[in-house]
């Protein structure tokens, strides 16, 4: 049985992330990369699907965990009658090799410890061949994958599991180092665990020292930025939405998706969070990833791509996994990549425009591509699409999709006006006005005094909260005020914002999912734009209050069960948190950046 989502911490090396729970168990790890098959999949099943636990074998009287400093060195402390011990987990920043280092440090007395290692490649299904090397390391091979474990502790095999029993005394540190390599390559060379710890500390100290912010909620923003850094695939600059797949949006439900890919929807939010926090290298790398990934015909542009810009993200089900707390199916890949979503055109145009406004050092020009995108969007903006939430089924005229189409032409016009670029600006102005009029006539319900989910619908959609943030209408507009009041009335039953209207009739038992944390923060941003700082701060504190004790947040929050739901940690949630903190600290960043672009 996996732990609660909120009981996990993460460690990472710039190319993948492992989830470690309070009991000292690594229950999820896709190795060597975010989108690789998992070798530890207990998160979506049980221990038989792969995990690695190191913990006291005697009764634990108290345990706690926390990060060393601002970085990703996770320390789990166990106290027993015989003494106290700290498990130090980290992944050294990737060079050529990739390792997990686990140090068992004796703090007091003498503690009996137990290690339990179950390696199951192929998302918990494939049992490896295990043998000893000449230097007594433990080698596990299965198809293309190889793991090697080195430790001075004597290990043994029991029922297809590797176990060890040992003791640690005060002042003693016992290392466990696991490395990954492709099976056709040489066995990875051993590393010095103590030196690796020093190098990892130095890396995170230097990176966190670049944080350009001294206002309120610094620690909260720093932890979110570190989580975001952990989700950046360093070789390409792509940022995954989450390092996990199929953690359910509703406990026991079937809305379980693979988030180990990079979404264009998050483009501008991400760019602003990084730039406004002083992380210009990461912002530039993200910008370049966007440019490379969408290169080609605008008609072929997707809503998401793989970490290297891969385009085919074929979805299938791992039917041997029972799912997180029984939530099935477990999906690998994401069929939504083939959907049409008009909002991505606006997100991409806004991201490129914001890069220029911030004087971000760019390696490649984007204007020619932007002109092609706008030419294509001019032909399809009035088509139905799948919407920002990737709903499966017939397309609709989603309001937020049309608003972001407006953003695309608006940023095209402003790029010509601000930077002297050449393009059919009069045509873009006409389209901008046409879309604006279309949305205000067909997407605004006068009876309810609010913008709705889609043309002709009576239902609300939290994505319309972006209307003031992107500059479609000012926050002072009475139609925006009506929308905010409607959201407060219908989408906030427990103080957090639902992204879908609970009044909708579906085949699922309501609620269909938890409250969407990023949308709650978008409401806070709208409050900031209309000058309601106190209400914005209440929402920020409310979201921060459901973070776990490590400062990490998932996609959603179940207000009834009081538990996190959805994939974890969620990049969009942490990005929104950083942006709202900047908004509250300085009204022009970044909500006003998009609104005044």
MOWO-V704211 format. One record per residue. RES is the residue in one letter. PHI is phi in degrees with one decimal (NA if undefined). Layout:
RES/PHI, RES/PHI
This chain:
X/NA, X/-70.0, X/-75.8, X/-62.1, X/-55.6, X/-73.1, X/-93.3, X/-100.4, X/-113.7, X/-127.7, X/-130.5, X/-162.2, X/-129.1, X/91.3, X/-138.8, X/-159.7, X/-136.8, X/-111.4, X/-101.4, X/-122.3, X/-94.0, X/-65.9, X/-88.9, X/84.8, X/-107.4, X/-85.6, X/-106.1, X/-151.2, X/-161.6, X/-97.2, X/-127.9, X/-92.4, X/-129.8, X/-51.9, X/-97.2, X/-76.0, X/-63.1, X/-80.2, X/-101.8, X/-123.9, X/-125.8, X/-57.9, X/-56.9, X/-107.3, X/-162.0, X/-147.9, X/-59.5, X/-66.7, X/-91.7, X/108.4, X/-163.7, X/-143.6, X/-111.3, X/-128.9, X/-159.7, X/-60.6, X/-89.3, X/-94.4, X/-61.2, X/-89.6, X/-86.6, X/-160.5, X/-142.4, X/-156.1, X/-143.6, X/-171.4, X/-92.0, X/-78.9, X/67.5, X/-90.1, X/-85.9, X/-114.7, X/-103.3, X/-94.0, X/-118.4, X/-115.0, X/-104.7, X/-116.4, X/-118.8, X/-128.2, X/-63.9, X/-87.5, X/160.6, X/-136.6, X/-142.7, X/-119.0, X/-95.8, X/-106.3, X/-115.3, X/-163.2, X/-121.0, X/-59.0, X/-50.3, X/-64.4, X/-112.6, X/-106.5, X/-99.3, X/-133.2, X/-133.7, X/-113.1, X/-111.2, X/-126.4, X/-109.4, X/-100.8, X/-107.8, X/-77.8, X/-105.9, X/-156.8, X/63.3, X/-139.0, X/-124.9, X/-80.1, X/-121.6, X/-138.0, X/-112.8, X/-132.0, X/-124.2, X/-122.7, X/-99.0, X/-137.1, X/-71.7, X/63.2, X/57.7, X/82.9, X/-108.9, X/-96.4, X/-85.0, X/-83.1, X/-85.1, X/-118.2, X/-151.1, X/-95.2, X/-90.7, X/-62.3, X/-93.5, X/72.5, X/-73.9, X/-95.7, X/-114.6, X/-121.6, X/-128.9, X/-152.9, X/57.6, X/-82.3, X/-108.4, X/-143.2, X/-120.6, X/-132.5, X/-112.1, X/-122.3, X/-161.8, X/-73.8, X/-77.2, X/-75.1, X/-109.8, X/-147.0, X/-97.1, X/-143.7, X/52.3, X/63.4, X/-132.2, X/-99.1, X/-127.5, X/-156.2, X/-123.3, X/-157.0, X/-124.5, X/-131.2, X/-108.2, X/-54.8, X/87.8, X/-101.8, X/-128.3, X/-113.1, X/-93.9, X/-130.0, X/-126.7, X/-113.8, X/-122.3, X/-112.8, X/-156.9, X/-63.1, X/-68.3, X/-85.1, X/-97.1, X/-66.6, X/-59.4, X/-56.4, X/-70.2, X/-67.8, X/-118.2, X/-87.6, X/-59.8, X/-66.5, X/-66.4, X/-62.5, X/-64.1, X/-62.5, X/-65.6, X/-68.0, X/-58.6, X/-65.2, X/-59.3, X/-70.4, X/-62.0, X/-68.2, X/-68.1, X/-66.6, X/-66.9, X/-84.9, X/-63.0, X/-97.0, X/-162.9, X/-133.6, X/-92.4, X/-64.2, X/63.6, X/-59.7, X/-62.5, X/-64.1, X/-67.4, X/-63.2, X/-64.1, X/-66.6, X/-68.5, X/-64.9, X/-61.8, X/-64.6, X/-58.9, X/-64.5, X/-96.3, X/-89.3, X/-80.7, X/-55.1, X/-60.2, X/-114.3, X/88.6, X/-68.5, X/-121.9, X/-76.4, X/-67.7, X/-167.2, X/-87.3, X/-122.2, X/-128.4, X/66.3, X/-72.9, X/-72.5, X/-71.1, X/-136.5, X/-55.7, X/82.4, X/-90.3, X/-111.5, X/-84.2, X/-125.4, X/-126.8, X/-88.7, X/-108.9, X/-85.2, X/-132.4, X/-114.2, X/-99.8, X/-67.7, X/-51.7, X/-89.8, X/-58.2, X/-72.0, X/-54.5, X/-64.6, X/-59.2, X/-67.1, X/-59.7, X/-71.4, X/-62.8, X/-71.1, X/-99.0, X/94.3, X/-100.2, X/-73.2, X/-63.8, X/-64.7, X/-62.9, X/-65.1, X/-63.5, X/-64.9, X/-56.9, X/-67.4, X/-60.9, X/-57.6, X/-63.5, X/-66.4, X/-68.1, X/-92.0, X/-56.5, X/123.4, X/-70.1, X/-57.8, X/-67.0, X/-98.5, X/-64.4, X/-105.9, X/-86.9, X/-151.5, X/-142.4, X/-73.9, X/-64.2, X/-103.2, X/95.2, X/-60.3, X/-106.4, X/-96.8, X/-115.9, X/-52.5, X/-95.1, X/-146.5, X/-115.3, X/-87.2, X/-74.2, X/-83.7, X/-94.3, X/-74.6, X/89.2, X/-64.0, X/49.8, X/84.0, X/-79.7, X/-121.7, X/-85.7, X/-91.9, X/-103.5, X/-118.1, X/83.7, X/-145.1, X/-65.6, X/-66.5, X/-58.9, X/-91.1, X/-74.1, X/-93.0, X/-132.8, X/-68.3, X/-63.1, X/-67.0, X/-65.2, X/-67.1, X/-62.1, X/-67.5, X/-61.7, X/-68.5, X/-61.1, X/-65.7, X/-66.1, X/-63.7, X/-61.5, X/-69.7, X/-59.9, X/-91.2, X/56.0, X/-66.5, X/-72.3, X/-105.7, X/-87.6, X/-134.7, X/-71.6, X/-121.1, X/-61.4, X/-59.0, X/-63.6, X/-61.6, X/-62.6, X/-67.0, X/-60.5, X/-68.9, X/-62.1, X/-68.9, X/-61.8, X/-60.8, X/-91.2, X/-123.1, X/-60.7, X/-92.8, X/-84.4, X/-76.9, X/-145.8, X/-93.9, X/80.5, X/-62.8, X/-95.1, X/61.1, X/-64.9, X/-91.4, X/132.6, X/-58.7, X/-73.8, X/-137.6, X/-89.4, X/-70.8, X/-63.7, X/-64.9, X/-64.0, X/-66.8, X/-62.1, X/-72.3, X/-63.9, X/-58.9, X/-57.2, X/-57.7, X/-72.4, X/-61.7, X/-71.8, X/-63.2, X/-60.6, X/-70.2, X/-66.1, X/-66.7, X/-68.4, X/-87.4, X/-121.6, X/74.1, X/-70.9, X/-109.0, X/-176.6, X/-74.5, X/-65.1, X/-65.9, X/-61.3, X/-64.5, X/-63.3, X/-62.7, X/-65.8, X/-58.4, X/-68.4, X/-63.9, X/-66.5, X/-59.9, X/-64.7, X/-61.7, X/-65.7, X/-68.8, X/-83.8, X/-105.0, X/-103.6, X/-111.1, X/-93.3, X/-68.8, X/-64.6, X/-91.6, X/59.1, X/-157.4, X/-73.7, X/-116.9, X/-63.4, X/-151.3, X/-57.8, X/85.3, X/-86.9, X/-103.9, X/-90.4, X/-95.8, X/-147.4, X/-64.5, X/-67.2, X/-68.9, X/-61.6, X/-77.0, X/-53.9, X/-73.8, X/-66.0, X/-90.9, X/88.9, X/-64.9, X/-139.8, X/-70.7, X/-62.6, X/-81.7, X/-65.4, X/-60.4, X/-68.8, X/-69.9, X/-59.9, X/-64.4, X/-64.1, X/-63.4, X/-64.7, X/-67.6, X/-61.7, X/-61.0, X/-77.8, X/-109.9, X/-109.9, X/-129.1, X/-65.6, X/-129.7, X/89.5, X/-116.3, X/-88.5, X/-84.6, X/-81.6, X/-109.9, X/-70.5, X/-68.3, X/-78.9, X/-66.4, X/-94.2, X/-130.7, X/-78.2, X/-94.0, X/-73.7, X/-69.7, X/-75.9, X/-82.7, X/-165.2, X/-78.0, X/-68.1, X/-90.4, X/-67.6, X/-62.9, X/-66.2, X/-60.8, X/-75.0, X/-64.8, X/-64.5, X/-59.7, X/-62.8, X/-63.8, X/-62.0, X/-59.5, X/-64.3, X/-95.5, X/86.2, X/-93.1, X/-65.9, X/-62.8, X/-68.2, X/-64.1, X/-68.2, X/-60.0, X/-67.5, X/-58.9, X/-65.4, X/-66.0, X/-67.0, X/-60.0, X/-69.7, X/-102.0, X/-64.9, X/-74.9, X/-70.1, X/-101.8, X/81.3, X/-101.8, X/-131.9, X/-92.6, X/-73.6, X/-136.9, X/-138.8, X/-85.2, X/-74.2, X/-83.8, X/-77.2, X/55.8, X/-138.3, X/-73.2, X/-136.7, X/84.5, X/-64.2, X/-145.5, X/-70.0, X/-101.0, X/-60.0, X/-61.5, X/-62.5, X/-68.6, X/-62.9, X/-61.9, X/-63.8, X/-61.0, X/-63.4, X/-66.1, X/-62.0, X/-64.9, X/-60.4, X/-68.2, X/-78.1, X/-146.3, X/-57.0, X/-90.4, X/-131.8, X/-96.7, X/-59.8, X/-70.6, X/-62.6, X/-74.2, X/-67.3, X/-103.1, X/-58.5
